[in-house]
Amino acid sequence: MPNRKVSHAVLEMIVALADNAKLSLTELTTGLPVSESDLRRRLGGLEWELAAELMERIEAGIGPERIRELAGRIPDISSVARGLLGRFVKPRLMLSFVFRTIGPTMYPMYDVRFEELEQPDGTVVAHLVLRLKEGFRECRTFFDLNGIGTAALPTVIGQPALEFRAEATGRGGEYWFTLPR
C-alpha cells in the first residue's frame, strides 16, 4: 500500500499559505477530521486527501490569482526550503536535488520523471513530469501551484525565479523550467 501522507514540510506550507492569506484555519478545517490545533502542532505528515482539500479550500477562499502569488513566495511559506536549499549556490544543482530527492520524499503519492534538456542555443531546460498514483484524489490546485513554487525556489538562494511553462491537470503536471546559464 503506497504511503498516503505528505511530509511535515507540506503541512507547514499549507498552514503558512492560510496564515499569509489571512484565512482562519478553524474555518478551513470545518467538517474535516483535523482541527487548527492539529495542523499547528502536528509532527507527522498529513493524509494526501486532507492536504488536497485544504489547498482547494484556500484557493476557493482567496481566489486563484492570490494563491498563485503566495505560492511564488517560497521563502515566506517554507522554512524547510529556506534552511535546506539555502545551502546551494547554483539553481541547476538545487533543482536536481529537489526533483530527485525532496519532491518524492515530500509527496510519495506521485511518480516523478526528470531530465535536463540542452537547447540549440546552449540553455538548459529542466523537464519535470509528475503523475499522481492510482487510488489518490485529484487536486488540480496542487499541480497548478507546483510549477509556481518550483520556479520560485532559486529565490531562496538570492537568484531570480525561473521562467517556466506548465501543463497541469488534476492527476499531474508537466513543467519546463529554463535554467540560468
VMD Tcl script that builds the backbone (N, CA, C; Angstrom):
set m [mol new atoms 543]
animate dup $m
set s [atomselect $m all]
$s set {name element resname resid chain x y z} {
  {N N MET 1 A 0.843 -1.182 0.000}
  {CA C MET 1 A 0.000 0.000 0.000}
  {C C MET 1 A 0.889 1.245 0.000}
  {N N PRO 2 A 0.665 2.158 -0.944}
  {CA C PRO 2 A 1.519 3.345 -1.007}
  {C C PRO 2 A 1.295 4.270 0.180}
  {N N ASN 3 A 2.343 5.009 0.493}
  {CA C ASN 3 A 2.261 5.990 1.572}
  {C C ASN 3 A 1.235 7.052 1.183}
  {N N ARG 4 A 0.289 7.332 2.046}
  {CA C ARG 4 A -0.778 8.283 1.744}
  {C C ARG 4 A -0.531 9.652 2.369}
  {N N LYS 5 A 0.607 9.830 3.038}
  {CA C LYS 5 A 0.855 11.087 3.739}
  {C C LYS 5 A 1.898 11.941 3.032}
  {N N VAL 6 A 1.600 13.233 2.973}
  {CA C VAL 6 A 2.586 14.206 2.541}
  {C C VAL 6 A 3.478 14.490 3.749}
  {N N SER 7 A 4.635 15.048 3.506}
  {CA C SER 7 A 5.571 15.297 4.601}
  {C C SER 7 A 5.116 16.454 5.486}
  {N N HIS 8 A 5.786 16.562 6.619}
  {CA C HIS 8 A 5.521 17.667 7.537}
  {C C HIS 8 A 5.765 19.018 6.852}
  {N N ALA 9 A 6.730 19.080 5.939}
  {CA C ALA 9 A 7.024 20.336 5.232}
  {C C ALA 9 A 5.815 20.809 4.431}
  {N N VAL 10 A 5.062 19.891 3.857}
  {CA C VAL 10 A 3.856 20.262 3.105}
  {C C VAL 10 A 2.807 20.822 4.058}
  {N N LEU 11 A 2.662 20.181 5.195}
  {CA C LEU 11 A 1.745 20.674 6.217}
  {C C LEU 11 A 2.133 22.097 6.626}
  {N N GLU 12 A 3.428 22.321 6.828}
  {CA C GLU 12 A 3.914 23.653 7.178}
  {C C GLU 12 A 3.549 24.672 6.091}
  {N N MET 13 A 3.689 24.291 4.831}
  {CA C MET 13 A 3.377 25.208 3.730}
  {C C MET 13 A 1.881 25.522 3.667}
  {N N ILE 14 A 1.042 24.528 3.929}
  {CA C ILE 14 A -0.407 24.764 3.925}
  {C C ILE 14 A -0.780 25.749 5.024}
  {N N VAL 15 A -0.240 25.568 6.218}
  {CA C VAL 15 A -0.515 26.481 7.332}
  {C C VAL 15 A -0.008 27.890 6.991}
  {N N ALA 16 A 1.201 27.977 6.430}
  {CA C ALA 16 A 1.754 29.289 6.070}
  {C C ALA 16 A 0.936 29.952 4.959}
  {N N LEU 17 A 0.471 29.188 3.980}
  {CA C LEU 17 A -0.389 29.755 2.933}
  {C C LEU 17 A -1.651 30.349 3.554}
  {N N ALA 18 A -2.287 29.587 4.439}
  {CA C ALA 18 A -3.508 30.071 5.087}
  {C C ALA 18 A -3.222 31.319 5.922}
  {N N ASP 19 A -2.148 31.288 6.690}
  {CA C ASP 19 A -1.799 32.444 7.523}
  {C C ASP 19 A -1.498 33.675 6.668}
  {N N ASN 20 A -0.696 33.505 5.618}
  {CA C ASN 20 A -0.357 34.638 4.740}
  {C C ASN 20 A -1.580 35.167 3.996}
  {N N ALA 21 A -2.551 34.290 3.760}
  {CA C ALA 21 A -3.786 34.702 3.097}
  {C C ALA 21 A -4.801 35.280 4.085}
  {N N LYS 22 A -4.444 35.245 5.388}
  {CA C LYS 22 A -5.325 35.737 6.449}
  {C C LYS 22 A -6.638 34.946 6.498}
  {N N LEU 23 A -6.524 33.631 6.272}
  {CA C LEU 23 A -7.675 32.744 6.367}
  {C C LEU 23 A -7.636 32.016 7.701}
  {N N SER 24 A -8.779 31.785 8.279}
  {CA C SER 24 A -8.889 31.077 9.550}
  {C C SER 24 A -8.745 29.572 9.306}
  {N N LEU 25 A -7.744 28.974 9.943}
  {CA C LEU 25 A -7.603 27.521 9.835}
  {C C LEU 25 A -8.786 26.813 10.488}
  {N N THR 26 A -9.377 27.427 11.493}
  {CA C THR 26 A -10.562 26.842 12.123}
  {C C THR 26 A -11.684 26.727 11.095}
  {N N GLU 27 A -11.903 27.786 10.331}
  {CA C GLU 27 A -12.933 27.744 9.292}
  {C C GLU 27 A -12.546 26.796 8.163}
  {N N LEU 28 A -11.279 26.797 7.773}
  {CA C LEU 28 A -10.830 25.919 6.679}
  {C C LEU 28 A -10.990 24.442 7.022}
  {N N THR 29 A -10.882 24.100 8.295}
  {CA C THR 29 A -10.959 22.690 8.694}
  {C C THR 29 A -12.366 22.242 9.081}
  {N N THR 30 A -13.345 23.143 8.988}
  {CA C THR 30 A -14.717 22.790 9.339}
  {C C THR 30 A -15.174 21.571 8.537}
  {N N GLY 31 A -15.647 20.564 9.266}
  {CA C GLY 31 A -16.142 19.352 8.627}
  {C C GLY 31 A -15.064 18.340 8.270}
  {N N LEU 32 A -13.812 18.668 8.536}
  {CA C LEU 32 A -12.710 17.746 8.246}
  {C C LEU 32 A -12.264 17.057 9.531}
  {N N PRO 33 A -11.654 15.889 9.413}
  {CA C PRO 33 A -11.191 15.175 10.614}
  {C C PRO 33 A -9.852 15.686 11.132}
  {N N VAL 34 A -9.673 16.992 11.071}
  {CA C VAL 34 A -8.465 17.644 11.552}
  {C C VAL 34 A -8.853 19.046 12.007}
  {N N SER 35 A -8.187 19.561 13.019}
  {CA C SER 35 A -8.500 20.894 13.535}
  {C C SER 35 A -7.312 21.819 13.337}
  {N N GLU 36 A -7.543 23.107 13.617}
  {CA C GLU 36 A -6.450 24.069 13.536}
  {C C GLU 36 A -5.306 23.668 14.460}
  {N N SER 37 A -5.628 23.289 15.691}
  {CA C SER 37 A -4.558 22.935 16.628}
  {C C SER 37 A -3.802 21.695 16.143}
  {N N ASP 38 A -4.507 20.746 15.529}
  {CA C ASP 38 A -3.823 19.576 14.950}
  {C C ASP 38 A -2.818 20.017 13.887}
  {N N LEU 39 A -3.234 20.930 13.027}
  {CA C LEU 39 A -2.359 21.392 11.938}
  {C C LEU 39 A -1.155 22.161 12.482}
  {N N ARG 40 A -1.384 22.960 13.491}
  {CA C ARG 40 A -0.292 23.796 14.018}
  {C C ARG 40 A 0.721 23.007 14.849}
  {N N ARG 41 A 0.324 21.888 15.416}
  {CA C ARG 41 A 1.277 21.152 16.261}
  {C C ARG 41 A 1.621 19.764 15.736}
  {N N ARG 42 A 1.075 19.397 14.587}
  {CA C ARG 42 A 1.290 18.060 14.037}
  {C C ARG 42 A 2.769 17.848 13.722}
  {N N LEU 43 A 3.304 16.757 14.173}
  {CA C LEU 43 A 4.707 16.429 13.916}
  {C C LEU 43 A 4.854 15.571 12.669}
  {N N GLY 44 A 3.858 14.770 12.385}
  {CA C GLY 44 A 3.918 13.896 11.215}
  {C C GLY 44 A 3.326 14.567 10.006}
  {N N GLY 45 A 3.126 13.772 8.996}
  {CA C GLY 45 A 2.547 14.291 7.775}
  {C C GLY 45 A 1.031 14.351 7.847}
  {N N LEU 46 A 0.445 14.684 6.743}
  {CA C LEU 46 A -0.996 14.842 6.626}
  {C C LEU 46 A -1.445 13.959 5.470}
  {N N GLU 47 A -2.572 13.301 5.621}
  {CA C GLU 47 A -3.093 12.478 4.533}
  {C C GLU 47 A -3.231 13.332 3.275}
  {N N TRP 48 A -2.862 12.760 2.133}
  {CA C TRP 48 A -2.940 13.474 0.855}
  {C C TRP 48 A -4.335 14.056 0.637}
  {N N GLU 49 A -5.365 13.280 0.915}
  {CA C GLU 49 A -6.731 13.732 0.660}
  {C C GLU 49 A -7.051 14.996 1.469}
  {N N LEU 50 A -6.594 15.062 2.714}
  {CA C LEU 50 A -6.818 16.261 3.530}
  {C C LEU 50 A -5.981 17.434 3.021}
  {N N ALA 51 A -4.739 17.164 2.643}
  {CA C ALA 51 A -3.884 18.230 2.105}
  {C C ALA 51 A -4.502 18.807 0.840}
  {N N ALA 52 A -4.987 17.934 -0.039}
  {CA C ALA 52 A -5.616 18.391 -1.283}
  {C C ALA 52 A -6.852 19.236 -0.987}
  {N N GLU 53 A -7.679 18.762 -0.057}
  {CA C GLU 53 A -8.891 19.506 0.307}
  {C C GLU 53 A -8.537 20.878 0.877}
  {N N LEU 54 A -7.535 20.941 1.734}
  {CA C LEU 54 A -7.142 22.223 2.323}
  {C C LEU 54 A -6.598 23.183 1.264}
  {N N MET 55 A -5.782 22.678 0.327}
  {CA C MET 55 A -5.277 23.549 -0.745}
  {C C MET 55 A -6.425 24.107 -1.574}
  {N N GLU 56 A -7.402 23.251 -1.876}
  {CA C GLU 56 A -8.540 23.712 -2.670}
  {C C GLU 56 A -9.396 24.711 -1.891}
  {N N ARG 57 A -9.539 24.504 -0.582}
  {CA C ARG 57 A -10.308 25.451 0.228}
  {C C ARG 57 A -9.590 26.800 0.327}
  {N N ILE 58 A -8.267 26.771 0.414}
  {CA C ILE 58 A -7.520 28.039 0.439}
  {C C ILE 58 A -7.719 28.770 -0.879}
  {N N GLU 59 A -7.598 28.046 -1.984}
  {CA C GLU 59 A -7.804 28.678 -3.293}
  {C C GLU 59 A -9.219 29.241 -3.417}
  {N N ALA 60 A -10.214 28.489 -2.958}
  {CA C ALA 60 A -11.597 28.972 -3.015}
  {C C ALA 60 A -11.779 30.209 -2.137}
  {N N GLY 61 A -11.064 30.259 -1.024}
  {CA C GLY 61 A -11.202 31.375 -0.092}
  {C C GLY 61 A -10.559 32.671 -0.563}
  {N N ILE 62 A -9.478 32.569 -1.327}
  {CA C ILE 62 A -8.769 33.798 -1.731}
  {C C ILE 62 A -8.683 33.983 -3.241}
  {N N GLY 63 A -9.066 32.968 -3.996}
  {CA C GLY 63 A -9.053 33.061 -5.452}
  {C C GLY 63 A -7.744 32.576 -6.049}
  {N N PRO 64 A -7.799 32.180 -7.311}
  {CA C PRO 64 A -6.625 31.605 -7.962}
  {C C PRO 64 A -5.449 32.575 -8.117}
  {N N GLU 65 A -5.712 33.835 -8.354}
  {CA C GLU 65 A -4.608 34.785 -8.541}
  {C C GLU 65 A -3.816 34.980 -7.246}
  {N N ARG 66 A -4.528 35.151 -6.153}
  {CA C ARG 66 A -3.854 35.394 -4.859}
  {C C ARG 66 A -3.084 34.164 -4.387}
  {N N ILE 67 A -3.638 32.965 -4.553}
  {CA C ILE 67 A -2.918 31.782 -4.100}
  {C C ILE 67 A -1.664 31.563 -4.955}
  {N N ARG 68 A -1.724 31.903 -6.237}
  {CA C ARG 68 A -0.544 31.781 -7.100}
  {C C ARG 68 A 0.531 32.777 -6.668}
  {N N GLU 69 A 0.100 33.978 -6.307}
  {CA C GLU 69 A 1.056 34.976 -5.813}
  {C C GLU 69 A 1.755 34.468 -4.548}
  {N N LEU 70 A 0.981 33.931 -3.624}
  {CA C LEU 70 A 1.565 33.426 -2.383}
  {C C LEU 70 A 2.466 32.221 -2.630}
  {N N ALA 71 A 2.083 31.342 -3.538}
  {CA C ALA 71 A 2.896 30.153 -3.837}
  {C C ALA 71 A 4.246 30.535 -4.423}
  {N N GLY 72 A 4.310 31.677 -5.071}
  {CA C GLY 72 A 5.555 32.153 -5.645}
  {C C GLY 72 A 6.504 32.768 -4.633}
  {N N ARG 73 A 6.039 32.903 -3.398}
  {CA C ARG 73 A 6.889 33.470 -2.334}
  {C C ARG 73 A 7.399 32.344 -1.445}
  {N N ILE 74 A 8.082 31.395 -2.049}
  {CA C ILE 74 A 8.530 30.188 -1.360}
  {C C ILE 74 A 9.322 30.484 -0.088}
  {N N PRO 75 A 10.212 31.489 -0.049}
  {CA C PRO 75 A 10.912 31.742 1.223}
  {C C PRO 75 A 9.969 32.111 2.365}
  {N N ASP 76 A 8.806 32.672 2.038}
  {CA C ASP 76 A 7.845 33.066 3.067}
  {C C ASP 76 A 6.979 31.914 3.560}
  {N N ILE 77 A 6.886 30.838 2.780}
  {CA C ILE 77 A 5.966 29.771 3.161}
  {C C ILE 77 A 6.650 28.448 3.483}
  {N N SER 78 A 7.982 28.416 3.427}
  {CA C SER 78 A 8.636 27.149 3.749}
  {C C SER 78 A 9.979 27.365 4.428}
  {N N SER 79 A 9.986 27.185 5.744}
  {CA C SER 79 A 11.248 27.286 6.472}
  {C C SER 79 A 12.162 26.124 6.099}
  {N N VAL 80 A 11.586 24.991 5.712}
  {CA C VAL 80 A 12.380 23.848 5.264}
  {C C VAL 80 A 13.157 24.222 4.002}
  {N N ALA 81 A 12.478 24.842 3.050}
  {CA C ALA 81 A 13.160 25.262 1.822}
  {C C ALA 81 A 14.268 26.257 2.145}
  {N N ARG 82 A 13.973 27.232 2.983}
  {CA C ARG 82 A 14.994 28.222 3.348}
  {C C ARG 82 A 16.205 27.547 3.982}
  {N N GLY 83 A 15.968 26.663 4.934}
  {CA C GLY 83 A 17.065 26.031 5.671}
  {C C GLY 83 A 17.880 25.065 4.839}
  {N N LEU 84 A 17.216 24.205 4.118}
  {CA C LEU 84 A 17.916 23.175 3.355}
  {C C LEU 84 A 18.453 23.702 2.032}
  {N N LEU 85 A 17.622 24.353 1.265}
  {CA C LEU 85 A 18.022 24.781 -0.077}
  {C C LEU 85 A 18.917 26.008 -0.055}
  {N N GLY 86 A 18.916 26.746 1.038}
  {CA C GLY 86 A 19.772 27.917 1.150}
  {C C GLY 86 A 21.252 27.588 1.121}
  {N N ARG 87 A 21.592 26.322 1.238}
  {CA C ARG 87 A 22.991 25.908 1.214}
  {C C ARG 87 A 23.521 25.721 -0.211}
  {N N PHE 88 A 22.627 25.714 -1.184}
  {CA C PHE 88 A 23.042 25.569 -2.576}
  {C C PHE 88 A 23.480 26.921 -3.135}
  {N N VAL 89 A 24.302 26.878 -4.164}
  {CA C VAL 89 A 24.736 28.114 -4.802}
  {C C VAL 89 A 24.317 28.187 -6.263}
  {N N LYS 90 A 23.923 27.054 -6.842}
  {CA C LYS 90 A 23.514 27.033 -8.244}
  {C C LYS 90 A 22.094 26.484 -8.365}
  {N N PRO 91 A 21.223 27.221 -9.038}
  {CA C PRO 91 A 19.851 26.733 -9.218}
  {C C PRO 91 A 19.795 25.354 -9.879}
  {N N ARG 92 A 20.673 25.083 -10.819}
  {CA C ARG 92 A 20.640 23.797 -11.526}
  {C C ARG 92 A 20.852 22.626 -10.556}
  {N N LEU 93 A 21.836 22.734 -9.670}
  {CA C LEU 93 A 22.088 21.676 -8.695}
  {C C LEU 93 A 20.943 21.569 -7.687}
  {N N MET 94 A 20.443 22.720 -7.271}
  {CA C MET 94 A 19.355 22.734 -6.306}
  {C C MET 94 A 18.123 22.040 -6.879}
  {N N LEU 95 A 17.745 22.362 -8.115}
  {CA C LEU 95 A 16.555 21.759 -8.706}
  {C C LEU 95 A 16.723 20.259 -8.904}
  {N N SER 96 A 17.903 19.847 -9.320}
  {CA C SER 96 A 18.150 18.423 -9.474}
  {C C SER 96 A 17.937 17.700 -8.142}
  {N N PHE 97 A 18.446 18.269 -7.066}
  {CA C PHE 97 A 18.263 17.702 -5.728}
  {C C PHE 97 A 16.784 17.661 -5.347}
  {N N VAL 98 A 16.077 18.740 -5.618}
  {CA C VAL 98 A 14.651 18.810 -5.287}
  {C C VAL 98 A 13.871 17.768 -6.089}
  {N N PHE 99 A 14.110 17.702 -7.393}
  {CA C PHE 99 A 13.341 16.791 -8.242}
  {C C PHE 99 A 13.629 15.326 -7.943}
  {N N ARG 100 A 14.876 15.022 -7.622}
  {CA C ARG 100 A 15.262 13.627 -7.428}
  {C C ARG 100 A 15.082 13.142 -5.982}
  {N N THR 101 A 15.152 14.056 -5.015}
  {CA C THR 101 A 15.149 13.634 -3.617}
  {C C THR 101 A 14.009 14.237 -2.798}
  {N N ILE 102 A 13.944 15.555 -2.744}
  {CA C ILE 102 A 12.983 16.227 -1.863}
  {C C ILE 102 A 11.534 15.989 -2.304}
  {N N GLY 103 A 11.232 16.230 -3.575}
  {CA C GLY 103 A 9.857 16.060 -4.064}
  {C C GLY 103 A 9.282 14.679 -3.781}
  {N N PRO 104 A 9.990 13.599 -4.188}
  {CA C PRO 104 A 9.458 12.258 -3.915}
  {C C PRO 104 A 9.324 11.947 -2.423}
  {N N THR 105 A 10.157 12.563 -1.594}
  {CA C THR 105 A 10.054 12.352 -0.148}
  {C C THR 105 A 8.851 13.098 0.421}
  {N N MET 106 A 8.639 14.326 -0.044}
  {CA C MET 106 A 7.521 15.126 0.454}
  {C C MET 106 A 6.181 14.597 -0.041}
  {N N TYR 107 A 6.172 14.072 -1.273}
  {CA C TYR 107 A 4.931 13.631 -1.916}
  {C C TYR 107 A 5.092 12.215 -2.463}
  {N N PRO 108 A 5.029 11.201 -1.612}
  {CA C PRO 108 A 5.221 9.833 -2.101}
  {C C PRO 108 A 4.063 9.331 -2.963}
  {N N MET 109 A 3.006 10.105 -3.077}
  {CA C MET 109 A 1.841 9.659 -3.843}
  {C C MET 109 A 1.930 9.983 -5.331}
  {N N TYR 110 A 3.028 10.555 -5.763}
  {CA C TYR 110 A 3.172 10.733 -7.205}
  {C C TYR 110 A 4.478 10.166 -7.711}
  {N N ASP 111 A 4.453 9.819 -8.999}
  {CA C ASP 111 A 5.640 9.345 -9.697}
  {C C ASP 111 A 6.310 10.545 -10.343}
  {N N VAL 112 A 7.630 10.516 -10.372}
  {CA C VAL 112 A 8.417 11.642 -10.865}
  {C C VAL 112 A 9.309 11.182 -12.009}
  {N N ARG 113 A 9.364 12.006 -13.034}
  {CA C ARG 113 A 10.351 11.823 -14.097}
  {C C ARG 113 A 11.013 13.182 -14.311}
  {N N PHE 114 A 12.329 13.175 -14.383}
  {CA C PHE 114 A 13.083 14.426 -14.517}
  {C C PHE 114 A 14.219 14.224 -15.511}
  {N N GLU 115 A 14.413 15.222 -16.353}
  {CA C GLU 115 A 15.547 15.215 -17.276}
  {C C GLU 115 A 15.945 16.656 -17.585}
  {N N GLU 116 A 17.210 16.824 -17.928}
  {CA C GLU 116 A 17.692 18.130 -18.360}
  {C C GLU 116 A 17.829 18.083 -19.870}
  {N N LEU 117 A 17.251 19.062 -20.536}
  {CA C LEU 117 A 17.249 19.113 -21.991}
  {C C LEU 117 A 18.113 20.279 -22.470}
  {N N GLU 118 A 19.197 19.963 -23.136}
  {CA C GLU 118 A 20.062 21.006 -23.686}
  {C C GLU 118 A 19.404 21.549 -24.955}
  {N N GLN 119 A 19.292 22.861 -25.035}
  {CA C GLN 119 A 18.661 23.520 -26.172}
  {C C GLN 119 A 19.718 23.923 -27.205}
  {N N PRO 120 A 19.318 24.120 -28.464}
  {CA C PRO 120 A 20.292 24.505 -29.507}
  {C C PRO 120 A 21.079 25.779 -29.181}
  {N N ASP 121 A 20.480 26.693 -28.412}
  {CA C ASP 121 A 21.172 27.945 -28.076}
  {C C ASP 121 A 22.077 27.803 -26.850}
  {N N GLY 122 A 22.188 26.584 -26.299}
  {CA C GLY 122 A 23.063 26.351 -25.156}
  {C C GLY 122 A 22.383 26.421 -23.808}
  {N N THR 123 A 21.150 26.903 -23.766}
  {CA C THR 123 A 20.442 26.923 -22.491}
  {C C THR 123 A 20.004 25.500 -22.124}
  {N N VAL 124 A 19.714 25.313 -20.867}
  {CA C VAL 124 A 19.248 24.011 -20.385}
  {C C VAL 124 A 17.852 24.187 -19.801}
  {N N VAL 125 A 16.972 23.278 -20.157}
  {CA C VAL 125 A 15.616 23.276 -19.633}
  {C C VAL 125 A 15.454 22.041 -18.752}
  {N N ALA 126 A 15.030 22.266 -17.515}
  {CA C ALA 126 A 14.727 21.159 -16.617}
  {C C ALA 126 A 13.287 20.741 -16.899}
  {N N HIS 127 A 13.115 19.510 -17.312}
  {CA C HIS 127 A 11.789 18.985 -17.652}
  {C C HIS 127 A 11.345 18.044 -16.542}
  {N N LEU 128 A 10.229 18.365 -15.914}
  {CA C LEU 128 A 9.704 17.598 -14.789}
  {C C LEU 128 A 8.310 17.104 -15.137}
  {N N VAL 129 A 8.076 15.813 -14.901}
  {CA C VAL 129 A 6.750 15.226 -15.105}
  {C C VAL 129 A 6.328 14.574 -13.787}
  {N N LEU 130 A 5.171 14.960 -13.292}
  {CA C LEU 130 A 4.603 14.390 -12.069}
  {C C LEU 130 A 3.273 13.731 -12.409}
  {N N ARG 131 A 3.068 12.529 -11.922}
  {CA C ARG 131 A 1.802 11.827 -12.129}
  {C C ARG 131 A 1.340 11.244 -10.801}
  {N N LEU 132 A 0.121 11.551 -10.436}
  {CA C LEU 132 A -0.470 11.039 -9.210}
  {C C LEU 132 A -0.737 9.547 -9.387}
  {N N LYS 133 A -0.339 8.758 -8.408}
  {CA C LYS 133 A -0.554 7.314 -8.473}
  {C C LYS 133 A -2.044 7.001 -8.379}
  {N N GLU 134 A -2.398 5.832 -8.870}
  {CA C GLU 134 A -3.794 5.395 -8.814}
  {C C GLU 134 A -4.264 5.317 -7.363}
  {N N GLY 135 A -5.547 5.591 -7.156}
  {CA C GLY 135 A -6.132 5.488 -5.826}
  {C C GLY 135 A -6.050 6.761 -5.007}
  {N N PHE 136 A -5.481 7.827 -5.593}
  {CA C PHE 136 A -5.374 9.099 -4.875}
  {C C PHE 136 A -6.302 10.130 -5.505}
  {N N ARG 137 A -6.874 10.948 -4.668}
  {CA C ARG 137 A -7.787 12.010 -5.074}
  {C C ARG 137 A -7.068 13.022 -5.957}
  {N N GLU 138 A -7.742 13.486 -6.989}
  {CA C GLU 138 A -7.192 14.519 -7.863}
  {C C GLU 138 A -7.078 15.841 -7.110}
  {N N CYS 139 A -6.131 16.691 -7.557}
  {CA C CYS 139 A -6.008 18.028 -6.971}
  {C C CYS 139 A -5.324 18.958 -7.975}
  {N N ARG 140 A -6.130 19.559 -8.821}
  {CA C ARG 140 A -5.605 20.482 -9.831}
  {C C ARG 140 A -4.863 21.649 -9.174}
  {N N THR 141 A -5.358 22.118 -8.050}
  {CA C THR 141 A -4.713 23.232 -7.347}
  {C C THR 141 A -3.265 22.900 -7.042}
  {N N PHE 142 A -3.013 21.717 -6.512}
  {CA C PHE 142 A -1.642 21.331 -6.198}
  {C C PHE 142 A -0.758 21.374 -7.440}
  {N N PHE 143 A -1.197 20.771 -8.517}
  {CA C PHE 143 A -0.352 20.692 -9.704}
  {C C PHE 143 A -0.185 22.057 -10.378}
  {N N ASP 144 A -1.172 22.932 -10.263}
  {CA C ASP 144 A -1.002 24.310 -10.744}
  {C C ASP 144 A 0.055 25.040 -9.918}
  {N N LEU 145 A -0.044 24.917 -8.589}
  {CA C LEU 145 A 0.872 25.641 -7.712}
  {C C LEU 145 A 2.285 25.069 -7.736}
  {N N ASN 146 A 2.426 23.810 -8.073}
  {CA C ASN 146 A 3.741 23.186 -8.090}
  {C C ASN 146 A 4.705 23.906 -9.037}
  {N N GLY 147 A 4.236 24.274 -10.199}
  {CA C GLY 147 A 5.105 24.986 -11.145}
  {C C GLY 147 A 5.553 26.336 -10.603}
  {N N ILE 148 A 4.627 27.063 -10.019}
  {CA C ILE 148 A 4.930 28.391 -9.473}
  {C C ILE 148 A 5.913 28.282 -8.316}
  {N N GLY 149 A 5.650 27.369 -7.394}
  {CA C GLY 149 A 6.534 27.196 -6.236}
  {C C GLY 149 A 7.912 26.711 -6.643}
  {N N THR 150 A 7.972 25.791 -7.592}
  {CA C THR 150 A 9.271 25.285 -8.049}
  {C C THR 150 A 10.057 26.378 -8.752}
  {N N ALA 151 A 9.389 27.148 -9.586}
  {CA C ALA 151 A 10.078 28.242 -10.289}
  {C C ALA 151 A 10.634 29.265 -9.309}
  {N N ALA 152 A 9.999 29.394 -8.147}
  {CA C ALA 152 A 10.442 30.355 -7.141}
  {C C ALA 152 A 11.578 29.841 -6.266}
  {N N LEU 153 A 11.899 28.570 -6.323}
  {CA C LEU 153 A 12.936 28.018 -5.438}
  {C C LEU 153 A 14.271 28.771 -5.503}
  {N N PRO 154 A 14.757 29.194 -6.670}
  {CA C PRO 154 A 16.032 29.923 -6.682}
  {C C PRO 154 A 16.028 31.220 -5.875}
  {N N THR 155 A 14.841 31.749 -5.559}
  {CA C THR 155 A 14.799 32.970 -4.752}
  {C C THR 155 A 15.325 32.711 -3.345}
  {N N VAL 156 A 15.307 31.452 -2.917}
  {CA C VAL 156 A 15.847 31.082 -1.605}
  {C C VAL 156 A 17.352 31.362 -1.549}
  {N N ILE 157 A 18.032 31.262 -2.688}
  {CA C ILE 157 A 19.481 31.492 -2.719}
  {C C ILE 157 A 19.828 32.829 -3.389}
  {N N GLY 158 A 18.872 33.746 -3.421}
  {CA C GLY 158 A 19.137 35.090 -3.928}
  {C C GLY 158 A 19.130 35.215 -5.438}
  {N N GLN 159 A 18.648 34.205 -6.133}
  {CA C GLN 159 A 18.555 34.242 -7.590}
  {C C GLN 159 A 17.118 34.594 -7.985}
  {N N PRO 160 A 16.927 35.061 -9.218}
  {CA C PRO 160 A 15.550 35.332 -9.649}
  {C C PRO 160 A 14.778 34.031 -9.878}
  {N N ALA 161 A 13.476 34.138 -9.823}
  {CA C ALA 161 A 12.620 32.988 -10.142}
  {C C ALA 161 A 12.864 32.581 -11.588}
  {N N LEU 162 A 12.649 31.309 -11.873}
  {CA C LEU 162 A 12.874 30.766 -13.210}
  {C C LEU 162 A 11.684 31.037 -14.118}
  {N N GLU 163 A 11.977 31.201 -15.391}
  {CA C GLU 163 A 10.903 31.212 -16.382}
  {C C GLU 163 A 10.451 29.770 -16.538}
  {N N PHE 164 A 9.159 29.577 -16.686}
  {CA C PHE 164 A 8.677 28.207 -16.840}
  {C C PHE 164 A 7.395 28.167 -17.645}
  {N N ARG 165 A 7.111 26.957 -18.102}
  {CA C ARG 165 A 5.857 26.659 -18.785}
  {C C ARG 165 A 5.310 25.414 -18.113}
  {N N ALA 166 A 3.987 25.347 -17.967}
  {CA C ALA 166 A 3.380 24.209 -17.271}
  {C C ALA 166 A 2.102 23.772 -17.966}
  {N N GLU 167 A 1.852 22.489 -17.867}
  {CA C GLU 167 A 0.577 21.907 -18.285}
  {C C GLU 167 A 0.131 21.034 -17.122}
  {N N ALA 168 A -0.953 21.434 -16.466}
  {CA C ALA 168 A -1.393 20.722 -15.269}
  {C C ALA 168 A -2.821 20.223 -15.419}
  {N N THR 169 A -3.077 19.092 -14.774}
  {CA C THR 169 A -4.419 18.530 -14.663}
  {C C THR 169 A -4.602 18.151 -13.197}
  {N N GLY 170 A -5.712 17.559 -12.878}
  {CA C GLY 170 A -5.945 17.102 -11.516}
  {C C GLY 170 A -5.109 15.885 -11.137}
  {N N ARG 171 A -4.541 15.196 -12.119}
  {CA C ARG 171 A -3.769 13.985 -11.859}
  {C C ARG 171 A -2.281 14.144 -12.114}
  {N N GLY 172 A -1.858 15.346 -12.508}
  {CA C GLY 172 A -0.423 15.504 -12.722}
  {C C GLY 172 A -0.080 16.808 -13.400}
  {N N GLY 173 A 1.199 16.929 -13.663}
  {CA C GLY 173 A 1.678 18.133 -14.320}
  {C C GLY 173 A 2.956 17.852 -15.079}
  {N N GLU 174 A 3.159 18.654 -16.092}
  {CA C GLU 174 A 4.403 18.608 -16.843}
  {C C GLU 174 A 4.935 20.032 -16.871}
  {N N TYR 175 A 6.224 20.183 -16.537}
  {CA C TYR 175 A 6.804 21.509 -16.334}
  {C C TYR 175 A 8.137 21.605 -17.059}
  {N N TRP 176 A 8.393 22.790 -17.609}
  {CA C TRP 176 A 9.667 23.081 -18.258}
  {C C TRP 176 A 10.219 24.362 -17.630}
  {N N PHE 177 A 11.366 24.255 -16.951}
  {CA C PHE 177 A 11.992 25.384 -16.267}
  {C C PHE 177 A 13.273 25.743 -17.006}
  {N N THR 178 A 13.376 26.975 -17.462}
  {CA C THR 178 A 14.590 27.419 -18.137}
  {C C THR 178 A 15.605 27.804 -17.074}
  {N N LEU 179 A 16.743 27.086 -17.082}
  {CA C LEU 179 A 17.778 27.304 -16.075}
  {C C LEU 179 A 18.709 28.441 -16.478}
  {N N PRO 180 A 19.216 29.179 -15.497}
  {CA C PRO 180 A 20.149 30.259 -15.832}
  {C C PRO 180 A 21.451 29.667 -16.370}
  {N N ARG 181 A 22.123 30.424 -17.213}
  {CA C ARG 181 A 23.399 29.954 -17.781}
  {C C ARG 181 A 24.449 29.912 -16.707}
}
mol reanalyze $m
mol bondsrecalc $m
mol representation Tube
mol addrep $m
